Amino acid sequence: MTKNASKIPPFHYSFKMKDHESTRKFYVDILGCEEGRSNETWLDFDFFGHQVTAHLSDKFPELDYCGIVDGVAVPIPHFGVILSLKDYTKVKEALEHHQYPFIVKPQVRYPGKPEEQHTLFIIDPSGNPLEFKSYSGTENDFI
């Protein structure tokens, strides 16, 4: 969890999923999230201290790589989490262990600057883009 997490209330985010099985496997078995409440149409997860809810759907929009960050195209919209470098490394290693494909491979953006950050992007089994990052040059996540 980031240092700002104690100052910012947990967010809630809902997104689409294709099925319960692949969603559970990804969020619980690979990312290590704890499953919360669920029923036949949705699943709740503790996403690094925040609540995310996956809802069954059969309509998924195409990804738009319109975001350009440090010269790299990233999908918009996306969601993710800012982690300590230790937790970021743990997620990165879990993804690598499971040979999960990266859409933006782990990298360091803005090296040597206050906004230096470790970042990676993946797409969950339902097509939702996720970013994991860790700021290494500052304690302030919102510079």
C-alpha positions in Angstrom: 0.0 0.0 0.0 1.2 3.5 -0.7 2.1 6.1 2.0 -0.9 8.2 0.9 -3.3 5.2 1.4 -3.8 6.1 5.0 -4.9 9.7 4.0 -7.1 8.6 1.1 -10.2 6.5 1.7 -10.4 3.2 -0.3 -11.9 3.6 -3.7 -14.6 1.3 -5.3 -14.4 0.4 -8.9 -16.7 -1.8 -11.0 -15.7 -3.4 -14.2 -16.9 -6.1 -16.7 -15.9 -9.7 -16.5 -16.4 -12.6 -19.0 -16.7 -15.3 -16.4 -16.3 -16.1 -12.7 -13.6 -18.8 -13.2 -10.9 -16.9 -15.1 -11.6 -13.7 -13.0 -11.1 -15.5 -9.7 -8.0 -17.3 -11.0 -6.4 -14.0 -12.1 -7.3 -11.8 -9.2 -6.9 -14.4 -6.4 -4.4 -16.9 -7.6 -2.1 -14.6 -9.6 -2.5 -11.2 -8.0 -3.2 -12.5 -4.5 -6.3 -10.5 -3.9 -8.8 -11.7 -1.4 -12.3 -12.5 -2.6 -15.2 -10.8 -0.8 -18.9 -11.0 -1.4 -20.2 -12.5 -4.6 -23.2 -14.0 -6.3 -24.0 -15.4 -9.7 -23.5 -12.1 -11.5 -20.6 -10.4 -9.7 -17.5 -10.8 -7.5 -15.9 -8.4 -5.0 -12.1 -8.3 -4.4 -9.8 -6.6 -2.0 -7.6 -5.0 -4.6 -4.6 -3.8 -2.5 -6.9 -2.2 0.1 -9.5 -1.1 -2.4 -12.8 -2.7 -3.4 -13.2 -3.7 -7.0 -16.3 -5.5 -8.3 -16.4 -7.6 -11.5 -19.8 -7.9 -13.2 -20.7 -10.4 -15.8 -21.1 -9.0 -19.3 -20.9 -10.1 -22.9 -20.2 -6.6 -24.3 -16.6 -5.4 -24.2 -15.3 -2.2 -25.9 -12.1 -2.2 -28.0 -9.0 -0.9 -26.3 -7.8 2.6 -27.3 -4.1 3.1 -26.9 -4.5 6.9 -27.1 -2.5 7.7 -23.9 1.2 8.6 -24.5 3.3 8.5 -21.4 7.0 9.0 -21.7 6.8 8.0 -25.3 4.9 4.8 -24.7 1.3 4.2 -25.8 -1.0 3.0 -23.0 -4.6 2.0 -23.0 -7.2 4.5 -22.0 -9.2 3.9 -19.9 -7.3 1.7 -17.4 -7.2 1.3 -13.7 -4.5 0.2 -11.3 -2.8 0.8 -8.1 0.3 2.6 -6.7 2.3 0.3 -4.6 5.5 0.3 -2.5 8.5 -0.8 -4.6 8.5 -4.1 -2.5 4.8 -4.8 -3.3 5.2 -3.7 -7.0 8.1 -6.2 -7.3 6.0 -8.9 -5.7 3.2 -8.4 -8.3 5.7 -8.2 -11.2 7.4 -11.4 -10.0 4.0 -13.2 -9.6 3.0 -12.2 -13.2 6.3 -13.4 -14.5 6.1 -16.7 -12.6 2.7 -17.3 -14.2 4.1 -16.2 -17.6 1.3 -13.6 -17.8 1.7 -11.4 -20.8 2.6 -7.7 -20.4 1.2 -5.1 -22.8 3.7 -2.7 -21.5 6.7 -4.5 -20.1 8.0 -3.6 -16.6 10.1 -0.4 -17.0 11.4 2.6 -15.2 9.9 5.9 -16.5 11.6 9.3 -16.0 14.8 7.8 -14.5 16.6 10.1 -12.0 13.8 12.6 -11.8 11.4 13.1 -8.8 8.6 11.4 -10.8 10.7 8.3 -11.5 8.4 5.3 -11.4 8.4 1.6 -12.0 5.4 0.6 -14.1 3.9 -2.2 -16.0 0.6 -2.8 -17.8 -1.4 -6.0 -18.3 -4.9 -7.0 -19.5 -7.0 -9.1 -17.2 -8.7 -12.2 -18.7 -11.8 -10.1 -19.5 -9.9 -7.4 -21.4 -9.6 -4.8 -18.7 -6.3 -2.9 -18.8 -4.5 -2.6 -15.5 -1.4 -0.6 -14.4 0.8 -1.3 -11.5 3.3 1.3 -10.5 5.7 2.4 -7.8 7.2 5.9 -7.4 10.9 5.5 -6.5 12.0 9.2 -6.5 9.5 10.7 -4.1 7.1 9.9 -1.3 4.4 11.9 -2.9 2.2 10.0 -5.3 0.5 13.1 -6.7 3.3 15.4 -7.8 
